Amino acid sequence: MFGYHTPLPPESPGMSNATGSSKVRTSIGEWESGGIRFLVAKSPVTNRGPTVAPKAPPKKREDSEGRPTASSAATEVTKISTETAVYIYPNRIAEARACLNRAKLNFNNSRNLKTDIKQEVWSAIERLYQLVKEAEHEKPLAEKAAKKGENSKEIFSHLLSTLDKHRNIMIESTEKMCKKVLSNRRSHFVCQGPCGGTFHRGCVKGLAADLKMGRIRLHCNNCINDDGSDNEDTDEENQNLSQILKDIQKKVSSLPQLNKQLEMINESMSVLSEKYDNLLAEHEQSKQKIIKSEKNILSLNNKCVYLEKSNIALEQKVHELDHNPRLNTILRL
């Protein structure tokens, strides 16, 4: 029994020194039980996932002639329309307000920026919004001022044209003469006044009466009237011109006052807009406070209900203790 040895197992073709398996002689029990298994050298295999071929880009649907179909064209149009979506605002103030709200949302979502940088950029954006608002408010006022200046110029030009017309009418009235043809055979009346005109004797009023009275007449009716009435006419013209100039000066002097009033209105509008913005912010804050107070009131009501229930339960227990004589005696002892 001691001289019997177990035979060695035949070497498998896969066994080699490269596998790292030990060729130490094992015990007889393990050989007989067959618990040992020979290792076979295999190439190292890495656990890889299922190989998937890369997806090819979606092919456009084409007709038999090679043109894209209507469905593919519609999908391309919808993609372009979604990518190039443009919002149309009623005015620049609304667009500036939307940009301000967008910037605020982006700042609230950002977590890596410092608070100091956020506050400075926030203040700069709000200042830009106020400048845009002031510029939009000043545009109609400037247009109105320009229109008023144009109206004043038109009034001044109209006044000058009327003055020229009246002057021409007065000159024509003073230069009126007899339009009849003067004959060389008859004697005519020659005025020795400033006009120096020749008139028919019948056209000169009062000439026959003056000749009967033996008066010598040297001037025509126009020159006689001009001697006394020229000064009056010139005085009236000067008075009219002075009144017109005074009216023009009054209207021109009122222009700087109007400019000052417009500036005051602009300032008041800017102040009112700022107050309105502050009131809106306070209104939102008050809404949030009201919501918080309502939540607190609900919690207090729930606590009150809980306390009432607990009080009722305690009263019931006290009532039970009063009616149980055994418990009363135990408590007294």
One Martini backbone bead per residue (centre of mass of N, CA, C, O) as a GRO file, in nm:
protein
  333
    1MET     BB    1   0.055   0.062  -0.019
    2PHE     BB    2   0.314   0.245  -0.001
    3GLY     BB    3   0.411   0.180  -0.317
    4TYR     BB    4   0.164   0.343  -0.420
    5HIS     BB    5   0.109   0.547  -0.706
    6THR     BB    6  -0.008   0.804  -0.858
    7PRO     BB    7  -0.073   0.905  -1.159
    8LEU     BB    8  -0.006   1.126  -1.388
    9PRO     BB    9  -0.139   1.354  -1.567
   10PRO     BB   10  -0.194   1.454  -1.865
   11GLU     BB   11  -0.083   1.688  -2.068
   12SER     BB   12  -0.203   1.962  -2.184
   13PRO     BB   13  -0.179   2.179  -2.458
   14GLY     BB   14  -0.250   2.446  -2.280
   15MET     BB   15  -0.014   2.404  -2.106
   16SER     BB   16   0.193   2.663  -1.948
   17ASN     BB   17   0.400   2.910  -1.828
   18ALA     BB   18   0.222   3.156  -1.922
   19THR     BB   19  -0.034   3.097  -1.729
   20GLY     BB   20   0.067   3.052  -1.409
   21SER     BB   21   0.065   2.751  -1.342
   22SER     BB   22   0.111   2.511  -1.113
   23LYS     BB   23   0.341   2.200  -1.079
   24VAL     BB   24   0.240   2.090  -0.820
   25ARG     BB   25   0.193   1.834  -0.617
   26THR     BB   26  -0.081   1.670  -0.532
   27SER     BB   27  -0.314   1.519  -0.377
   28ILE     BB   28  -0.497   1.230  -0.378
   29GLY     BB   29  -0.779   1.334  -0.302
   30GLU     BB   30  -0.804   1.548  -0.521
   31TRP     BB   31  -0.773   1.363  -0.760
   32GLU     BB   32  -1.013   1.173  -0.694
   33SER     BB   33  -1.236   1.395  -0.670
   34GLY     BB   34  -1.191   1.623  -0.906
   35GLY     BB   35  -1.135   1.937  -0.806
   36ILE     BB   36  -0.933   1.970  -1.028
   37ARG     BB   37  -0.857   2.221  -1.277
   38PHE     BB   38  -0.752   2.302  -1.576
   39LEU     BB   39  -0.588   2.554  -1.723
   40VAL     BB   40  -0.652   2.776  -1.995
   41ALA     BB   41  -0.505   2.961  -2.224
   42LYS     BB   42  -0.608   3.295  -2.282
   43SER     BB   43  -0.706   3.562  -2.419
   44PRO     BB   44  -0.760   3.871  -2.344
   45VAL     BB   45  -1.085   4.002  -2.245
   46THR     BB   46  -1.288   4.264  -2.308
   47ASN     BB   47  -1.560   4.436  -2.185
   48ARG     BB   48  -1.792   4.486  -2.427
   49GLY     BB   49  -2.016   4.624  -2.589
   50PRO     BB   50  -2.237   4.654  -2.820
   51THR     BB   51  -2.197   4.689  -3.145
   52VAL     BB   52  -2.263   5.001  -3.306
   53ALA     BB   53  -2.365   5.153  -3.567
   54PRO     BB   54  -2.356   5.435  -3.718
   55LYS     BB   55  -2.564   5.682  -3.785
   56ALA     BB   56  -2.718   5.793  -4.040
   57PRO     BB   57  -2.825   6.037  -4.206
   58PRO     BB   58  -3.110   6.162  -4.299
   59LYS     BB   59  -3.288   6.108  -4.570
   60LYS     BB   60  -3.412   6.252  -4.836
   61ARG     BB   61  -3.699   6.285  -4.992
   62GLU     BB   62  -3.743   6.162  -5.324
   63ASP     BB   63  -3.798   6.156  -5.630
   64SER     BB   64  -3.747   6.025  -5.937
   65GLU     BB   65  -3.592   6.311  -6.020
   66GLY     BB   66  -3.449   6.427  -5.731
   67ARG     BB   67  -3.667   6.568  -5.563
   68PRO     BB   68  -3.802   6.706  -5.302
   69THR     BB   69  -4.043   6.667  -5.100
   70ALA     BB   70  -4.298   6.817  -4.917
   71SER     BB   71  -4.229   6.706  -4.632
   72SER     BB   72  -3.928   6.787  -4.626
   73ALA     BB   73  -3.976   7.090  -4.676
   74ALA     BB   74  -4.152   7.139  -4.425
   75THR     BB   75  -3.944   7.059  -4.212
   76GLU     BB   76  -3.733   7.273  -4.295
   77VAL     BB   77  -3.916   7.521  -4.244
   78THR     BB   78  -3.970   7.469  -3.942
   79LYS     BB   79  -3.675   7.481  -3.853
   80ILE     BB   80  -3.618   7.771  -3.950
   81SER     BB   81  -3.849   7.909  -3.793
   82THR     BB   82  -3.746   7.822  -3.506
   83GLU     BB   83  -3.457   7.943  -3.528
   84THR     BB   84  -3.591   8.235  -3.664
   85ALA     BB   85  -3.725   8.378  -3.416
   86VAL     BB   86  -3.926   8.682  -3.401
   87TYR     BB   87  -3.991   8.949  -3.192
   88ILE     BB   88  -4.264   9.178  -3.180
   89TYR     BB   89  -4.277   9.505  -3.073
   90PRO     BB   90  -4.452   9.799  -3.018
   91ASN     BB   91  -4.188   9.910  -2.865
   92ARG     BB   92  -3.892  10.002  -2.708
   93ILE     BB   93  -3.984   9.973  -2.415
   94ALA     BB   94  -4.076   9.678  -2.430
   95GLU     BB   95  -3.803   9.564  -2.524
   96ALA     BB   96  -3.639   9.667  -2.279
   97ARG     BB   97  -3.807   9.516  -2.067
   98ALA     BB   98  -3.750   9.231  -2.173
   99CYS     BB   99  -3.441   9.245  -2.144
  100LEU     BB  100  -3.439   9.294  -1.839
  101ASN     BB  101  -3.586   9.032  -1.756
  102ARG     BB  102  -3.381   8.841  -1.890
  103ALA     BB  103  -3.136   8.930  -1.723
  104LYS     BB  104  -3.254   8.860  -1.446
  105LEU     BB  105  -3.291   8.559  -1.497
  106ASN     BB  106  -2.993   8.496  -1.559
  107PHE     BB  107  -2.884   8.594  -1.282
  108ASN     BB  108  -3.051   8.398  -1.108
  109ASN     BB  109  -2.930   8.133  -1.250
  110SER     BB  110  -2.667   8.221  -1.165
  111ARG     BB  111  -2.378   8.090  -0.948
  112ASN     BB  112  -2.072   8.207  -1.012
  113LEU     BB  113  -2.137   8.482  -0.945
  114LYS     BB  114  -2.101   8.764  -0.794
  115THR     BB  115  -2.272   9.001  -0.614
  116ASP     BB  116  -2.126   9.257  -0.708
  117ILE     BB  117  -2.150   9.208  -1.010
  118LYS     BB  118  -2.453   9.186  -1.021
  119GLN     BB  119  -2.523   9.470  -0.913
  120GLU     BB  120  -2.375   9.637  -1.127
  121VAL     BB  121  -2.517   9.520  -1.378
  122TRP     BB  122  -2.802   9.581  -1.282
  123SER     BB  123  -2.774   9.892  -1.269
  124ALA     BB  124  -2.693   9.930  -1.567
  125ILE     BB  125  -2.954   9.815  -1.691
  126GLU     BB  126  -3.152  10.011  -1.555
  127ARG     BB  127  -3.028  10.267  -1.678
  128LEU     BB  128  -3.081  10.193  -1.973
  129TYR     BB  129  -3.388  10.179  -1.943
  130GLN     BB  130  -3.427  10.478  -1.859
  131LEU     BB  131  -3.302  10.603  -2.113
  132VAL     BB  132  -3.504  10.485  -2.314
  133LYS     BB  133  -3.754  10.611  -2.185
  134GLU     BB  134  -3.668  10.910  -2.211
  135ALA     BB  135  -3.631  10.909  -2.519
  136GLU     BB  136  -3.928  10.831  -2.586
  137HIS     BB  137  -4.051  11.086  -2.440
  138GLU     BB  138  -3.886  11.312  -2.609
  139LYS     BB  139  -3.978  11.281  -2.902
  140PRO     BB  140  -4.269  11.414  -2.911
  141LEU     BB  141  -4.176  11.686  -2.792
  142ALA     BB  142  -3.979  11.764  -3.019
  143GLU     BB  143  -4.189  11.754  -3.244
  144LYS     BB  144  -4.373  11.974  -3.127
  145ALA     BB  145  -4.162  12.200  -3.121
  146ALA     BB  146  -4.107  12.198  -3.426
  147LYS     BB  147  -4.399  12.263  -3.510
  148LYS     BB  148  -4.417  12.533  -3.362
  149GLY     BB  149  -4.186  12.671  -3.514
  150GLU     BB  150  -4.319  12.644  -3.793
  151ASN     BB  151  -4.576  12.805  -3.725
  152SER     BB  152  -4.435  13.075  -3.656
  153LYS     BB  153  -4.309  13.111  -3.937
  154GLU     BB  154  -4.575  13.115  -4.094
  155ILE     BB  155  -4.696  13.361  -3.953
  156PHE     BB  156  -4.474  13.562  -4.028
  157SER     BB  157  -4.500  13.530  -4.337
  158HIS     BB  158  -4.800  13.612  -4.351
  159LEU     BB  159  -4.764  13.898  -4.242
  160LEU     BB  160  -4.570  13.999  -4.460
  161SER     BB  161  -4.760  13.952  -4.701
  162THR     BB  162  -4.989  14.141  -4.605
  163LEU     BB  163  -4.817  14.396  -4.597
  164ASP     BB  164  -4.747  14.400  -4.896
  165LYS     BB  165  -5.035  14.419  -5.002
  166HIS     BB  166  -5.114  14.687  -4.862
  167ARG     BB  167  -4.894  14.854  -4.993
  168ASN     BB  168  -4.980  14.813  -5.287
  169ILE     BB  169  -5.263  14.932  -5.256
  170MET     BB  170  -5.173  15.215  -5.169
  171ILE     BB  171  -5.007  15.280  -5.419
  172GLU     BB  172  -5.238  15.249  -5.624
  173SER     BB  173  -5.425  15.469  -5.501
  174THR     BB  174  -5.216  15.710  -5.538
  175GLU     BB  175  -5.169  15.632  -5.869
  176LYS     BB  176  -5.428  15.741  -5.966
  177MET     BB  177  -5.558  15.794  -6.297
  178CYS     BB  178  -5.656  15.900  -6.583
  179LYS     BB  179  -5.757  15.684  -6.866
  180LYS     BB  180  -5.787  15.893  -7.063
  181VAL     BB  181  -5.741  16.046  -7.357
  182LEU     BB  182  -5.516  16.291  -7.448
  183SER     BB  183  -5.558  16.581  -7.611
  184ASN     BB  184  -5.400  16.841  -7.800
  185ARG     BB  185  -5.632  17.054  -7.840
  186ARG     BB  186  -5.691  17.068  -7.560
  187SER     BB  187  -5.714  17.185  -7.249
  188HIS     BB  188  -5.521  17.129  -6.958
  189PHE     BB  189  -5.441  17.005  -6.642
  190VAL     BB  190  -5.155  17.107  -6.453
  191CYS     BB  191  -4.972  16.978  -6.207
  192GLN     BB  192  -4.763  17.131  -5.935
  193GLY     BB  193  -4.704  16.897  -5.783
  194PRO     BB  194  -4.562  16.591  -5.712
  195CYS     BB  195  -4.691  16.446  -5.963
  196GLY     BB  196  -4.721  16.611  -6.251
  197GLY     BB  197  -4.996  16.591  -6.387
  198THR     BB  198  -5.241  16.532  -6.644
  199PHE     BB  199  -5.576  16.664  -6.683
  200HIS     BB  200  -5.887  16.693  -6.701
  201ARG     BB  201  -6.114  16.929  -6.619
  202GLY     BB  202  -6.348  16.727  -6.537
  203CYS     BB  203  -6.172  16.545  -6.333
  204VAL     BB  204  -6.145  16.795  -6.164
  205LYS     BB  205  -6.244  16.879  -5.865
  206GLY     BB  206  -6.347  17.218  -5.835
  207LEU     BB  207  -6.237  17.385  -6.081
  208ALA     BB  208  -6.481  17.552  -6.180
  209ALA     BB  209  -6.540  17.694  -5.910
  210ASP     BB  210  -6.265  17.832  -5.887
  211LEU     BB  211  -6.285  17.998  -6.152
  212LYS     BB  212  -6.539  18.159  -6.073
  213MET     BB  213  -6.400  18.271  -5.804
  214GLY     BB  214  -6.086  18.336  -5.892
  215ARG     BB  215  -5.913  18.087  -5.853
  216ILE     BB  216  -5.593  17.944  -5.818
  217ARG     BB  217  -5.503  17.629  -5.938
  218LEU     BB  218  -5.228  17.380  -5.882
  219HIS     BB  219  -5.375  17.127  -5.766
  220CYS     BB  220  -5.479  16.829  -5.721
  221ASN     BB  221  -5.663  16.612  -5.542
  222ASN     BB  222  -5.435  16.426  -5.448
  223CYS     BB  223  -5.240  16.645  -5.342
  224ILE     BB  224  -5.434  16.775  -5.144
  225ASN     BB  225  -5.481  16.515  -4.976
  226ASP     BB  226  -5.180  16.451  -4.918
  227ASP     BB  227  -5.110  16.693  -4.740
  228GLY     BB  228  -5.317  16.591  -4.501
  229SER     BB  229  -5.314  16.252  -4.529
  230ASP     BB  230  -5.026  16.137  -4.525
  231ASN     BB  231  -4.967  16.154  -4.224
  232GLU     BB  232  -5.202  15.975  -4.133
  233ASP     BB  233  -5.127  15.724  -4.293
  234THR     BB  234  -4.844  15.688  -4.174
  235ASP     BB  235  -4.939  15.662  -3.882
  236GLU     BB  236  -5.117  15.414  -3.921
  237GLU     BB  237  -4.898  15.231  -4.034
  238ASN     BB  238  -4.712  15.249  -3.791
  239GLN     BB  239  -4.914  15.139  -3.589
  240ASN     BB  240  -4.961  14.867  -3.725
  241LEU     BB  241  -4.667  14.776  -3.726
  242SER     BB  242  -4.623  14.797  -3.420
  243GLN     BB  243  -4.841  14.592  -3.343
  244ILE     BB  244  -4.725  14.355  -3.501
  245LEU     BB  245  -4.451  14.353  -3.359
  246LYS     BB  246  -4.560  14.306  -3.076
  247ASP     BB  247  -4.695  14.036  -3.134
  248ILE     BB  248  -4.439  13.892  -3.226
  249GLN     BB  249  -4.276  13.935  -2.965
  250LYS     BB  250  -4.466  13.784  -2.780
  251LYS     BB  251  -4.446  13.508  -2.925
  252VAL     BB  252  -4.137  13.485  -2.905
  253SER     BB  253  -4.118  13.515  -2.586
  254SER     BB  254  -4.289  13.243  -2.533
  255LEU     BB  255  -4.088  13.016  -2.618
  256PRO     BB  256  -3.899  12.979  -2.365
  257GLN     BB  257  -4.133  12.909  -2.177
  258LEU     BB  258  -4.214  12.654  -2.327
  259ASN     BB  259  -3.947  12.507  -2.288
  260LYS     BB  260  -3.958  12.501  -1.981
  261GLN     BB  261  -4.223  12.347  -1.959
  262LEU     BB  262  -4.123  12.096  -2.109
  263GLU     BB  263  -3.900  12.025  -1.910
  264MET     BB  264  -4.084  11.992  -1.665
  265ILE     BB  265  -4.252  11.765  -1.788
  266ASN     BB  266  -4.021  11.565  -1.824
  267GLU     BB  267  -3.941  11.545  -1.528
  268SER     BB  268  -4.217  11.455  -1.421
  269MET     BB  269  -4.232  11.197  -1.591
  270SER     BB  270  -3.983  11.058  -1.475
  271VAL     BB  271  -4.076  11.060  -1.181
  272LEU     BB  272  -4.340  10.903  -1.228
  273SER     BB  273  -4.210  10.648  -1.342
  274GLU     BB  274  -4.046  10.577  -1.091
  275LYS     BB  275  -4.287  10.562  -0.897
  276TYR     BB  276  -4.433  10.340  -1.049
  277ASP     BB  277  -4.215  10.126  -1.017
  278ASN     BB  278  -4.215  10.129  -0.707
  279LEU     BB  279  -4.513  10.051  -0.673
  280LEU     BB  280  -4.491   9.778  -0.810
  281ALA     BB  281  -4.285   9.657  -0.616
  282GLU     BB  282  -4.457   9.697  -0.358
  283HIS     BB  283  -4.696   9.529  -0.455
  284GLU     BB  284  -4.543   9.261  -0.474
  285GLN     BB  285  -4.452   9.253  -0.179
  286SER     BB  286  -4.738   9.260  -0.056
  287LYS     BB  287  -4.829   8.996  -0.179
  288GLN     BB  288  -4.622   8.815  -0.040
  289LYS     BB  289  -4.707   8.891   0.249
  290ILE     BB  290  -4.998   8.794   0.227
  291ILE     BB  291  -4.933   8.500   0.171
  292LYS     BB  292  -4.777   8.450   0.434
  293SER     BB  293  -5.008   8.530   0.628
  294GLU     BB  294  -5.205   8.314   0.533
  295LYS     BB  295  -5.031   8.075   0.613
  296ASN     BB  296  -5.016   8.147   0.915
  297ILE     BB  297  -5.320   8.137   0.965
  298LEU     BB  298  -5.356   7.839   0.894
  299SER     BB  299  -5.163   7.728   1.107
  300LEU     BB  300  -5.316   7.850   1.350
  301ASN     BB  301  -5.582   7.707   1.301
  302ASN     BB  302  -5.471   7.421   1.329
  303LYS     BB  303  -5.371   7.460   1.619
  304CYS     BB  304  -5.645   7.528   1.743
  305VAL     BB  305  -5.782   7.264   1.673
  306TYR     BB  306  -5.585   7.085   1.828
  307LEU     BB  307  -5.632   7.217   2.106
  308GLU     BB  308  -5.932   7.159   2.128
  309LYS     BB  309  -5.909   6.855   2.114
  310SER     BB  310  -5.724   6.825   2.361
  311ASN     BB  311  -5.921   6.956   2.563
  312ILE     BB  312  -6.148   6.755   2.529
  313ALA     BB  313  -5.986   6.508   2.616
  314LEU     BB  314  -5.915   6.614   2.901
  315GLU     BB  315  -6.206   6.649   3.000
  316GLN     BB  316  -6.281   6.353   2.976
  317LYS     BB  317  -6.068   6.247   3.174
  318VAL     BB  318  -6.163   6.411   3.418
  319HIS     BB  319  -6.450   6.296   3.422
  320GLU     BB  320  -6.363   6.002   3.468
  321LEU     BB  321  -6.213   6.054   3.737
  322ASP     BB  322  -6.461   6.157   3.894
  323HIS     BB  323  -6.636   5.879   3.849
  324ASN     BB  324  -6.388   5.729   3.981
  325PRO     BB  325  -6.336   5.614   4.303
  326ARG     BB  326  -6.076   5.459   4.291
  327LEU     BB  327  -5.893   5.677   4.176
  328ASN     BB  328  -5.942   5.879   4.402
  329THR     BB  329  -5.824   5.707   4.632
  330ILE     BB  330  -5.546   5.673   4.505
  331LEU     BB  331  -5.477   5.974   4.488
  332ARG     BB  332  -5.508   6.032   4.793
  333LEU     BB  333  -5.288   5.821   4.880
   0.00000   0.00000   0.00000
